[in-house]
Amino acid sequence: MILYQLYTAVFKYGQTGIFACREDFNNICSMKNKTRFKYSKKIFSNTLTYKVSMTLNLAITAFCIILITLYIIGNYQGFQDENQQWILSILSYIAIFNSLFSIVLTIETGIKIFTEKQKVKNIINMIALILSALFCIFCTGTSNIISYISGGIK
């Protein structure tokens, strides 16, 4: 931008006119100090690790939903008991990991709410993380209860 202003000043006053018109040169130099830090702040301050963590949390929650769906379909189609137990144990371990992961990300998002200006986006992220943690805790409890009941029947 400063080079463009110098370029237009040269055409406006001629090649030697830029040095003759000291006012334009001083105005351009004073604008340089004002516009130097104009775009230095980031609009979106989420780091790559935070974005990857949120995406991983969403993917693991979707995987829990898929495992629940597989378990329900397996009950309907008559899967073998070993396959059903395997699905429940995977669901339990994945849900425990994701609930702990969601709690840690919720704490990080809570810190971001107090330190950043974008409160609405962070509050929405926090609500999604809390719902994900509650869903995964429900999945863990349900899969452990079903495993315990089916283990006692044999």
C-alpha positions in Angstrom: 0.0 0.0 0.0 2.8 2.4 0.8 4.6 1.5 -2.4 1.4 2.3 -4.3 1.1 5.7 -2.6 4.7 6.5 -3.5 4.0 5.3 -7.0 1.0 7.6 -7.4 2.9 10.5 -5.8 5.6 10.1 -8.4 3.1 10.3 -11.2 1.3 13.2 -9.5 4.3 15.5 -9.0 6.8 14.1 -11.5 10.0 12.3 -10.6 11.6 15.2 -8.8 8.3 16.4 -7.4 8.1 13.8 -4.7 11.0 15.3 -2.9 9.6 18.8 -3.5 6.3 17.8 -1.9 7.4 17.0 1.6 3.9 16.9 3.0 2.9 13.9 1.0 6.0 12.1 2.0 5.4 12.8 5.7 1.8 11.7 5.3 2.9 8.4 3.8 5.5 7.8 6.5 3.0 8.6 9.3 0.5 6.1 7.7 3.1 3.5 7.7 3.2 3.4 11.5 -0.6 3.3 11.7 -1.2 0.5 9.3 1.7 -1.7 10.3 -0.2 -3.6 13.0 -3.7 -3.3 11.5 -4.1 -7.0 10.6 -1.8 -8.6 13.2 -4.6 -10.0 15.3 -6.1 -13.3 14.3 -9.8 -13.6 13.8 -10.0 -17.3 14.6 -7.6 -18.3 17.4 -8.2 -22.0 17.5 -4.9 -23.8 17.2 -4.4 -26.9 15.0 -4.2 -29.2 18.0 -7.5 -27.9 19.3 -9.2 -28.4 15.9 -7.8 -31.9 15.6 -8.9 -32.7 19.2 -12.4 -31.5 18.5 -12.6 -33.4 15.3 -11.3 -36.5 17.0 -13.9 -36.2 19.7 -16.6 -35.9 17.1 -15.3 -39.0 15.3 -15.1 -41.1 18.4 -18.7 -40.1 19.4 -19.9 -41.1 15.9 -18.0 -44.4 16.3 -19.8 -45.0 19.6 -23.2 -44.4 17.8 -22.1 -46.9 15.1 -21.2 -49.5 17.8 -24.6 -49.1 19.5 -26.3 -49.5 16.1 -24.2 -52.6 15.4 -25.2 -54.0 18.8 -28.9 -53.4 18.2 -28.7 -54.9 14.7 -26.8 -57.8 16.1 -29.5 -58.5 18.6 -32.1 -58.4 15.9 -30.2 -60.6 13.5 -29.0 -63.0 16.1 -25.2 -62.4 16.2 -23.2 -64.9 18.3 -22.7 -64.0 21.9 -18.9 -63.6 21.5 -19.4 -60.9 18.9 -21.9 -59.1 21.0 -19.5 -59.2 24.0 -16.7 -57.9 21.8 -18.9 -55.0 20.5 -19.8 -54.1 24.1 -16.2 -54.2 25.4 -15.0 -52.0 22.5 -17.9 -49.6 23.2 -17.0 -49.5 26.8 -13.3 -48.7 26.3 -13.9 -46.2 23.6 -16.6 -44.4 25.6 -14.4 -44.2 28.7 -11.6 -42.7 26.6 -13.9 -40.3 24.9 -15.6 -39.2 28.1 -12.2 -38.4 29.7 -11.1 -36.7 26.5 -14.3 -34.6 26.4 -13.8 -33.5 30.0 -10.2 -32.3 29.3 -11.4 -30.5 26.2 -14.2 -28.9 28.2 -11.8 -27.6 30.7 -9.6 -26.1 27.9 -12.7 -24.6 26.3 -13.7 -23.1 29.7 -10.3 -21.4 29.9 -10.7 -20.1 26.3 -14.1 -18.6 27.3 -12.4 -16.4 29.9 -9.3 -15.5 27.8 -10.7 -14.9 24.3 -13.3 -12.5 22.9 -15.2 -15.2 20.9 -17.4 -16.4 23.7 -20.4 -17.6 21.7 -18.4 -20.0 19.6 -16.6 -21.4 22.7 -19.8 -21.8 24.6 -21.3 -23.8 21.8 -18.2 -25.9 21.7 -18.4 -26.4 25.5 -22.0 -27.5 25.3 -21.2 -30.0 22.5 -18.3 -31.4 24.6 -20.5 -31.7 27.7 -23.2 -33.5 25.7 -20.5 -35.8 24.2 -19.1 -36.6 27.6 -22.6 -37.4 29.0 -23.4 -39.6 26.0 -20.2 -41.5 26.4 -20.7 -42.0 30.2 -24.2 -43.3 29.3 -22.7 -45.7 26.8 -20.1 -46.9 29.3 -22.7 -47.5 31.9 -25.1 -49.2 29.6 -22.5 -51.5 28.0 -21.2 -52.5 31.4 -24.7 -53.3 32.7 -25.5 -55.3 29.6 -22.2 -57.2 29.8 -22.8 -58.0 33.5 -26.4 -59.2 32.8 -25.4 -61.3 29.8 -22.4 -62.8 31.8 -24.7 -63.8 34.6 -27.2 -65.6 32.4 -24.6 -68.1 31.1 
